Amino acid sequence: MHDTAELPELAGGPLDRSAERSRWMALVVLCTGMLMIVLDVTIVNVALPSIQADLGFSATGLAWVVNAYLIAFGGLLLLAGRLGDLAGRRNVFLAGLAVFTVASMVCGLAQTQEMLVSARFVQGIGGALTSAVILGVIVTLFPEPREMAKAIGVYAFVASAGGAVGLLAGGILTQAINWHWIFFVNLPIGVATAVLAVRVVPRDRGTGLRQGADVAGALLITGAMMLGVFTIVKPASENGWLAGRTLAFGAVSVALLAGFLVRQVTARNPLMPLRILGTRKIAAANLIQALSVAGMFGMFFLGALYLRRILGYGPLQIGLAFLPVAVVMGTLSVRYTDRLAARFGARATLMAGLVLIAGALVLFAQSPVRGGGYAVHDLPVMLLMGAGAGLAFPALMTVAMAGATPADAGLASGLVNTTAQVGGALGLAVLATVSAGRTTALAARGEGTARALTGGYHLAFWIAAGLVGLAIVVAGTVLRSGD
């Protein structure tokens, strides 16, 4: 009788409460690592003019400060996710933190163009290792659907809103100190995150590297991804999408991707078992992710240019202008989206968010050349974008991870991140190229600089809205039944 009476007390006793706190602390640590990675993508954009002036980059060379990171990051995410399944996700997370933190220090110390670009490439490797396994850890820490939705909401907020926060942080650090500190700030964060991760993130054994990591498949997909991103950010943007050099690089990338798919069918222990794409939800969620992120990346990049070149904002003002995106997104992601998804379903919540994102882009496509004000024309865009992303991305990640088995959680996590990065890089390249082409055409017809620039931005925003519209169609058709 005594033992039986104590069972309820033990179930809610100190040990259970301690384990519960440890789980949520682990989530905070994982999201801090993710925030550091995401911040780095946009924090650099604000500092680019200062980096160019200090190290003497040409306009073409300056792009490689961003491109070197994207090529390594996007190319290695899928491999990093699979390594997490095999070698243990905590091990890969810690290894990525170490590489990223050391590379950040080298970036901050860089005194030459070559040193900075090389360190940025290594930073991308660390970023891929760190971020690819985080979702996999989260879904194993929070197996109960309601808790998983809430945890993924926190992660989605960090992964999405970090871009807006990065613009603000970049403006503050660049104006208050110098551009070197946008990299140095990662050092204490990286060290503290690693120390806490050792304490609160549970150790997992993985399935074992002796099963085989499919080295041939890893080389094929990494080569395809890196060459694909390179094609997007270099020959396509410089020579045009139909130029011979662009088509040649693109053809090689497609051939490597085809070789990878053949390898996955024939390999005994494939890097990416194609069964993961046989699940309708996972395949649809990754397509929606690519389309919607492509539209949002264009909004952040070209929106910042609009505020700078048309409204004359400085770096800090640009960061503050985007701050409402992060605030609204965070409020919804962390406190309300999981409840809405539980009541109305992840699909309905996702579609509502995508509609708001598309509406924000349509609104931005009508921003005036002159006579516009932030409160009237730009703040509504930021609020709609924040609300849409705060609803859409937590629901989308819930759908994307729902069909993954525990053994494939790292792979599914890496796949979600990969489609986001590839979609973002592709969308940014397309929208920036289209915008520049439209601006050039308008200037050739005698339009003033401000009107020509705004015309280019408008066209890009309309295309971005169209990409999100396609995502809405996919969500409404492919995800038509069940959540």
N, C-alpha and C positions, 0 to 999 in steps of 0.2 A: 504493500500500500504506500509505503514511504517513497519507494522509487517511482511508482506511477504518478504520485502527486507532484513530484519534482520535474517531471518531463515538460509541462508547459512552461515552467520557470526557466528551464534550460533552453527551451526553444527561443525564448526572447531574452536570454541572459546576456551577460557582458561579452561572452565570446562571440555570440551572433552579432551583437551591435558593433563589436570591433571589426569583424569580418565585413560587415556592411560598410562601415566607414572606410575600410581599406579599399573596397571595390571602387567607391566614388573618388577616393584619393588617386587611385590608379587612373581613372578617367581624366582627372584634372592634369595629371602628369603627362599622359598620352596627348591630350589636347594642347598642352603647352609646347610639346615637341612639334606638333602639327602647326601651331601658330607661328613658331619660329621659321618653319619652312615656307609657309604661305606668305608671311610678311616679306620675306626676302624677294619674292617675285615682283612686288609692286614698290617696295621701299627703294629699290635701285632706280626705278623710272624717274622719281623726283630728283635724284642726285645726278642723273646723266649729264646735264649741262656743266655741272661743277667738275665731274670726272673728265669730261672732254677738254675743258680749259686747263686742268691741272696736268694731265698726261699727254695732251696733244693728239687725241684721237681725231681721225677724219670722220665725216658723217657716216660713211659706210663701215669703218672700223668700229665706231661706237656701238653699232647694233650688236656686235659680237659680245659685248658685256652682258647682254640679255640672252643672245642666241646660244652661247656656249653652255649656259646653265640649262636652257630648255632642251637642248639636244641630249645631254646626258640624263636629265631628269625624265623626260618622256621616253627615252630609249630603254631605260633600265627598270622602269616600274614593274613590268610584268615579271621579269626575272627576279626582282627583289621580293615580290609577293610570294613566288614559289619557293624561294630560299627560306622564307619565314616558315612555310609549311614543313620543310625538310629539316632545317637546322634549329628551329625554335624561334618564335616571333620576337620574344624579348631579346634574344641574342642579336638578331638582325637589327632590331630597333636601337639597341645600345651601340652596335657597330656603326650604324648610320649617323647617330648623334656624334660619335667621336670623329668620323670623317668630316662631317659638316662643320663642326666647331673648329677643328684645326684649319680647314680650308678657309673659313671665315676670317681667322686670324691672318692668314697669308694674304687674303684679299685686302684687309685693312692695312697691311704693311706694304702693299704693292707700290712700287715706284716706277714701273714700266708697264706698257700696254700688254706685253707678252705675259708678264707675271700675273696681271689681273685676270686676263682671259683664261689662262691655264688654271688658275685657282678657282675661277667660276665654274669651269668644267668639273673639277673635283667636287666642288660644292653641290653640283647637280647630282653626282653619284651618291653623296651622303644624304641629300634630300630624298632621293628615290628609295634608298634603303630604309630610312626613317619612316616615311609616310606610307609606304606600300603595305605595311603590316598592321597599321593602327586599327583599321576597321575589323580586321580578323581578330585582334585581341578583344575589342569591344564586344563583339557578338558572342564570344565565349565567356566573357565576364558577366554579361547580362542576357541569359537565355530566355527569361520571361518576357513575353511580347511587349507588355506595357513599359517595363523598365528598359528594354532594348530600344524602343521608340524614343524614349526620353534621352537615353545616352547618345543615340545617333543624332538626335536633335542638337545636343550640345556640340558634338563633333561637326555636324553640318554647319552650324553657326560659325565655328572657328575656321573651318575650311573655306567658307564663302565670304564671311565678313572680314577675314584677315586682309584681303586685298584693299578694302577701304581704309582699314586701320593702318596698313603699310604706307599709304599715301600721306596720312597725317604724320606718322612717325618719321618718315623720310623728310618731310618738310621741316619738322622741328629740329632734327639732328643736323640736317644740312645747313640750315640758317643759323642755328645756335652755336655749332661747333665746326665741323667740316665733314666731307663725304666719307672719310675713313671710318667714322663712327657708326655708319649704317651697318658696317660689318663687325666692328668691335663689340657692338651691343649684343651680338650673338654669343660671345664667350661666357659671360656669367650665366646666361640663360641655359646654354648647352650643358655646362658643368652641373648646375643645380638640377636640371631635368634628369641627367644621367644618374646622379646620386640618389634622387628620389625614386627613379624607376627601379633601381636595384632593390630598394626597400619595399615598394608597394605593388609593383607589377609582378604578377605570379610567373614563376619560371615554368616554361613548357618545353617538353622534350623534342617535339617535332617527330616526324616519321622516320628520320634518319637519312643522312647523306649517302649511306651505302646503297640505298635503293636506286641511286642514280639521279643526277640533276638534269639529265638530257642536255649535255653540253652542246651537241650539234644544234638542237632546237633553240637553245639559249643564244647561240651565236647568230642564227638565222633571224630570230625575231628582234634581237637587239640591233643587228645591222639594218634590218628593214625599218625599224622605228627611227633610229638615228638618221639614216639616209633620207627617210620620208620627211622628218622635221627639218633637216638641212635643206631639202629641196624647197620646202615651203618658205623658209626664212631667208634663203640666199638667192638661187637662180630665179625662182618664180617672182620674187619681189623686185629683183633687179632687171631681169630680161623679159619678163612676161610669162604667162602660163603656157603659151603655145610655142615658146622658143625651143629650138632644138636641144639646147643644154638642159632646159627644164624637163622636157619630155624624156630625154635619155636618163637623167637621174631618177625621174619618176618611174620609168620602166624597170630599172634595176631594183628599186625599192619594192615594186609590185612583185617582181620575180622572186625576191628574197622572201616576201610574205607568203607567196604560193608554195615555195619550198618548205617554209615552216609548217604550213597546214598539212602538206604531204607527210612531213616528218611526224606530226602529232598523230596521224592515223597509223603509222607503221612502228613508232617507237614503243618499247615495252613499258617504259615509265615516262610518258610524255610530260613536257614542261607545263602545257596547258591542255588537260584532257578536254576534248571538244564537247564532251557531254555537258560541260558548264554552259555552253552556248545553246544547247538543246532545250534548256528551260526558257519558256517564252518570256517570263518576267525578267530574267537576267539579261537576255538579249535585248528586249525592248528598253529596259532601264538604261543600259549602256548607250543605246542609240539616242534616247532622250537626253542623257547626260551630255553627249558630244554636241548635239544641236543647241541645247540651251546654254551651255557654257560658252560655245562659240559666239552666241549673241551677247552674253554678258561681258566677255573679255573685250569685245569691241566697244561696249558702252564705257567701261572703265578707262580704256586707253584713249579713245577718240573723245570721250567726254572731258577728260583731263586736258586734252589739247584745245578743245573748244573754250574751256574756262580760261586757259592761259592766253591763247592767241586772239580770241574774240572779246572776252570780258576783261582781259588783262590781269588775271589773278596771279599772285605769287605762289611759291611752293606750299607755304603754310596755309594760305587761303584755299588752295585746291584741296588739301587734306581735310580742312574743316568743312568744305562744301560737300564732301562725300561722307562725312561722319554720320548723318542721319541714316544712310544705308545700313551701316553697322549697328546702330542703336535699334532700329526697328527690326532688323533681321534677328538680332540677338534676343530681343524681347519675345518674339514669336517662337523662334527655334527652341529656346530653353524652357519657356513657361506654357505655351499654348498649343503648338503644332501637334505634339503627341496626343493631347486631349482631343483635338479636332480629328486627327487620323483615327483615333479609337472610336469616335462617334460616327463619323461620316465615311471612313475608309481612306486608305492611303491614296487610292487612285483619284478620288474626288478632291482630296486636299492637294495633291500634285497638280491636277488640272487647274484648280483655282489659282494656285501660285503661278503657273505658267501664263495664264491669261493676264495676271497683273504685270508680269515681266514684259510681255508683249505690249501691253498698254503703255508702260513706261517708255519703251523704245519708240513707239509711235508718237508719243508726246514730245520726246527729245528731237524727233525728226522734224518738228515744227518750231524749234527754237529760233528766235529772231536774230537778224544780223545786228541791228541797232535798236535801242530803246527797251531792251529786255532787262529784267532784273532777276536776281537769284530767287527771291521769295515767290515771285509770280510764275516764272518759267522753269526754274531748275529744281527748287525744293520739292514740288509735286512729283517730279521724275524720281528723285532720290527716295521719297517716301513709298511710292509705288514699287520701285525696284527692291527696296528693303523688305516690304511686305511680301512681295512675290517670291523672293529668294528664301525668306524665312519660312514660308509654307511649302515651297516646292522641293527644296533640296533634302530636308530631313525625310520627307515622305518618299522621295526618289531613292535615297540610300537604303531606307527600310525595304523597299521593293527589290532593290538590287541584291541585298544580302539575304533576303528571305529564302531564296531557293538554294543557297549554298550549304553543303554539309560541313560539319566541323573540320574535317580534314582538308577541305578546299576553301576554307574561310580566308586564308591569306591570299590565295590565288584570286578569289572574287574581289577582295579588297584592292589588290594590285590592278585588276582589270578595270574597276570603277575609276581609280585614280588615273590610269592610263588613258581611258577614253576622255576624261576631263581635260588632261593636258594636251592630248593630240587634238581634241576638238577646239580647245582654246587657241593653240598655236595656228591651226588651220584657219579658224575664224578670224583671228587677228590679222594674219597675213592677207587673207582675201579682202577683209573690210578696209585695211589700211591701203592696199593696192587700189581698190575701187575708189576710195576716197581721194587718193592722190591723183588718180586719172581724171576724175570728175573735176577736181580743182584746176588741173592743168587745162582741161578743155574749156572751162568757164573763163579762165584768165586769158586764153587765146582769143576768146570772143569779145574781150575788152572789159570784162567785169572787174571791179575793184578787188583788192586782196581779201578783204574781210568777207565780201559776198562770195567770192570763189571758194574760199576755205569753208565757209558755212554750207555752201552747196554740196561740197564733197562730204562733209559730215552728215548732212541730211540723207544723202543716198545710202551711206553706210548704215545709218540707223534704221532705214527702211528695210534693207537687206537683213540686218540683225533681227528685226521684228519678224521677218519672213521665216528665218531659221527657227525661231521660237514657235512660230505658228505651225511649222512642220512637226515640232516636238509635241504640240497639242494634239495634232492629228494622230500621231503614233500612240500617245497615251489614251486617246479616246477610242482607238480601234483595236490595237494589239492587246492592251490591258482592259479589254471590254468586260471581262468576267472575273470576279473574285479579286481579292487583294492579297 
